[in-house]
Amino acid sequence: MSLEEVLALPVTVNVVTAARALGIGHNKAYDLIKAGQFPVRTLAMGSTVRIPTAALWEALGIGPLRHD
């Protein structure tokens, strides 16, 4: 996933998209979430898991963007 694609993500993303941005497979991502070791904060919404894009950017070392 390119930097431009990562920066264009919506406020939250699904596990598959977050895994793609992190360069890991979705099965590994779900395994890490179940083990409590996913490198990004997750939001559990019933049976759905969402990942805040800002937390994903932080994990990827992408700082906040400034619009002057």
C-alpha positions as CSV (number, residue, x, y, z in Angstrom):
1,M,0.0,0.0,0.0
2,S,1.4,3.4,-1.0
3,L,1.7,6.4,1.3
4,E,-0.9,8.1,-0.7
5,E,-3.3,5.2,-0.3
6,V,-2.7,5.1,3.5
7,L,-3.3,8.8,3.8
8,A,-6.5,8.5,1.9
9,L,-8.0,5.9,4.2
10,P,-11.3,6.8,6.1
11,V,-11.4,7.4,9.8
12,T,-11.5,3.7,10.6
13,V,-10.7,0.6,8.5
14,N,-11.4,-3.1,8.7
15,V,-8.8,-5.6,9.7
16,V,-8.0,-6.7,6.1
17,T,-7.2,-3.1,5.1
18,A,-5.1,-2.5,8.2
19,A,-3.2,-5.8,7.6
20,R,-2.5,-4.7,4.1
21,A,-1.1,-1.4,5.2
22,L,1.1,-3.2,7.8
23,G,2.3,-5.7,5.2
24,I,0.9,-8.8,6.9
25,G,-1.7,-11.3,5.9
26,H,-5.3,-11.0,7.2
27,N,-5.1,-14.4,8.9
28,K,-2.0,-13.3,10.8
29,A,-3.7,-10.0,11.7
30,Y,-6.7,-11.8,13.2
31,D,-4.4,-14.2,15.1
32,L,-2.6,-11.2,16.6
33,I,-5.9,-9.5,17.5
34,K,-7.1,-12.7,19.3
35,A,-3.8,-12.9,21.1
36,G,-3.9,-9.2,22.2
37,Q,-0.7,-8.5,20.2
38,F,-1.9,-6.5,17.2
39,P,0.4,-3.5,16.9
40,V,-2.4,-1.1,16.5
41,R,-5.3,-0.2,18.9
42,T,-8.5,-1.9,17.8
43,L,-12.2,-1.1,18.4
44,A,-14.5,-4.0,19.0
45,M,-18.0,-3.4,17.9
46,G,-19.9,-6.6,18.6
47,S,-18.4,-9.1,16.2
48,T,-16.8,-6.4,14.1
49,V,-13.3,-5.1,14.6
50,R,-12.3,-1.7,13.3
51,I,-8.9,0.0,13.4
52,P,-8.6,3.8,13.9
53,T,-6.6,5.2,11.0
54,A,-4.8,7.7,13.2
55,A,-3.5,4.7,15.3
56,L,-2.5,2.9,12.1
57,W,-0.6,6.0,10.9
58,E,1.2,6.2,14.2
59,A,2.2,2.5,14.1
60,L,3.5,3.2,10.6
61,G,5.5,6.2,11.7
62,I,3.3,8.7,9.8
63,G,3.0,11.9,11.7
64,P,0.0,14.2,11.8
65,L,-0.5,16.2,8.7
66,R,-0.5,19.9,8.9
67,H,-2.6,22.1,6.6
68,D,-1.3,25.6,6.9
